[in-house]
Amino acid sequence: DVVKGADSLSAILPGDIAEDDITAVLCFVIEADQITFETVEVSPKISTPPVLKLAAEQAPTGRVEREKTTRSNESTSIRVAVEKVDQLINLVGELVITQSMLAQRSSELDPVNHGDLITSMGQLQRNARDLQESVMSIRMMPMEYVFSRYPRLVRDLAGKLGKQVELTLVGSSTELDKSLIERIIDPLTHLVRNSLDHGIELPEKRLA
């Protein structure tokens, strides 16, 4: 740091520098008797407590990890229109039909003369079947999609009716076609409501 006065110039030089070295440099500009030296005490630097320092160092890392996790979750799924999925399923279905026709014709060939072709047709049949199963699984949804709304429904309705109800859900991981899932939501909900309305007795009537 340099401080300029009316007839003087002061400078603070940090570090362990010999006075002779400073004088040797300044003698090219001013006389040696014009140079004076003073020692300035510097307050010790307060270090960050280890715990706080560790937390400060870990904070960016945690934020980066959360960002990575978010990007990872976003990259594991995509939104596709149902029409496109149905079109893909139809095309795969036509492919399986064509494969079946070829397999039927290839079965009429002589295995000795057309062994490689028959082997290739067998591989095509396996690939077509795997492709069909994979595509069909795209439309599959777990029953959890339907069951997830029932705990609150049962709790609210049981409280309104003054009944004691314990809900047990079994088979939430079972998968059904999306169109079938959508069609059974209302009937199942109606069954649950009727069970609470007419199938579950009031506590006092049950004791009697």
N, C-alpha and C positions, 0 to 999 in steps of 0.2 A: 504494500500500500504506500502511495506517495502523497505527502501533504506539502503544499506550496505556501510559504509565508511571504511577508513583505520583502525581507532581505535574506531569506533562508529557504532551504529545501530539505525536507525530512523524508526519510524512506524507512519502512519496516521490512526487513529481509528475513523471512522465516528460514529455519534450518541452521546447521552448524557451519558458519562461514568465518574464516579467520579475518581479523581486522587488517592484517598486512595485505591480504589479497584485495580487500576493498580499497585500501589506500593506493595500492599500485595501479588500480584501474582509474581512480578519480584524479590522480596526479597529472594526468594529461589535460585536465580541464581546470582544476583549482589547486591551490597550494595545500601541502600536507597539514599545516597548522590551522587550516580552516575546517578541517574534518574532525568531528567529535563523535564518540560512540556511547550509546546507552543500552543497557540490557533490559528488555521488556519481559515481564513474567506473563506467560500465557496460561489461562485457566485450563485445567485438564478437561479433555473431551468426555462428556457423559455418554457412556455406552448404553445401548438399548438393552433392557433386561432380556435374558435368554428366552424367557417364555414369550414375551411380546415379539421378539425378533423372529422366533420360530413361527409364530402365528402370522406375522407379516410376510414371511417367506412362503408359507403354505397357502395363503389366501389366493394368489394368482393361480397356483397349481390346482386348487379346488375349483376355481372358476373355469379353468381350461378343461378340467375333467368333466364338469357339468356340460360345457359346450360340446365336448366330444360325444358325450352320452346323448345329448339332444339331437346332434347331427346323425348319430348312429340310429336312433329311434326313427327319425324322419326318413332315413334311407332304407329301412327294412320293409316298407309298405308303400303302395301306390294306389291311387283312386282310379278305378276303371268303370266306365259306364256299363250297366247290366246288358245293354244291347250288344256291346262288343264281346262280352263274355258269351252270350248266347250264340252269336255268330261264330265264334271260335269253336264252341261245342258242336254246332251243326257241321262245320267243316271237318272236324275230327271224326264225327260220326260217318260222314261220307267217305272219308279216308279208310275207316275200318271196313265199311261195306266193300269198297274196291279191293282192299287187301284180302277179304274173304273170297271174293270172286277169283282173284289170282291164285290163292291157295288151292281152291277147288280145281282149277285147270291144271295147276302144277302137279297135283296128286295123280293125274292121268299120265304123266310123263314117265319114261323109263328111268329108274334111279341110277342105273349104270351109266347111261349116256348123259344124264342131266343131274348128276349128283350135286354139283356146285350150285346150280340154280335152285334145287329143292332145299339145300341148306340155307341159302340166302333168303328164300321165302319164309323159312321157319324163323330166322332172325327178324325179318320184317314183321311177322305176326307178333312176336314178343314186344318189339318196339312200339307197334301200333296199340297193343293192349296197355302197355305202360303209359303211353301218351294219353290214351282215353281216360285212364284212371286219374292221372294227374290233372287233366283239364276238368273232369267232373268234380274233383275235390275243391276247385276254385269256388264253386257255388255253395259249398257246404258251410254251415254255420253251427256253432255249439248251442245246445239248449239253454246255456247260461244267458244267452241273449233274451230268452223268454222268461226264465226263472228270476232274473235279477230284479224284476219289478214287483215280485210277489211279497217279499219280506215287508216292505213298507205298506203295501196294500193290505196285507193281513193285520199288521200292527194297528193301522188307522181304523180299519173296519171293526176289529175286535174291541178296540177302545170305545168306539161309538156304540157298539151293541152291548158293551159291558160283559164280554165273554173272555174266558181264559183260553188262549190258543197257543199251541207250540207248533211252529212250521218246520218241517223237515224236507229238504230238497235232495232228491237222488237222481243221478243221471245227468248232471249239468254238463258233463263233457261229451255227451252223446251228440253227434252231428247229424243234421238233416239238411236237405236242399233248402236254399234261401226262400224259394217260392212257397214251399210247404211250411217253413217256419212262420212266414207272414200270415198264412191262412189259419194256423192253429192258435195264434195269439189270442184273438177274441174268444173263441170257444173255451180255451183253458181258463182264461180270466173269468168267464161266466161261471164255470164249474167251481172255481175257488170261491167266488162270491156266494154262490148257492150253498156251498158246504158250510160257510160261516153263518149264513142266514138261517138255514133249516137243518143242517146236519150237526151243528154244535149246540149243546144245551147250555143254559145259564148255570152258573155255579150252584145257586140254591136249588134249582130243579134237579140237578145231577145228584146232589146230596140227599134229596128226598127220595 
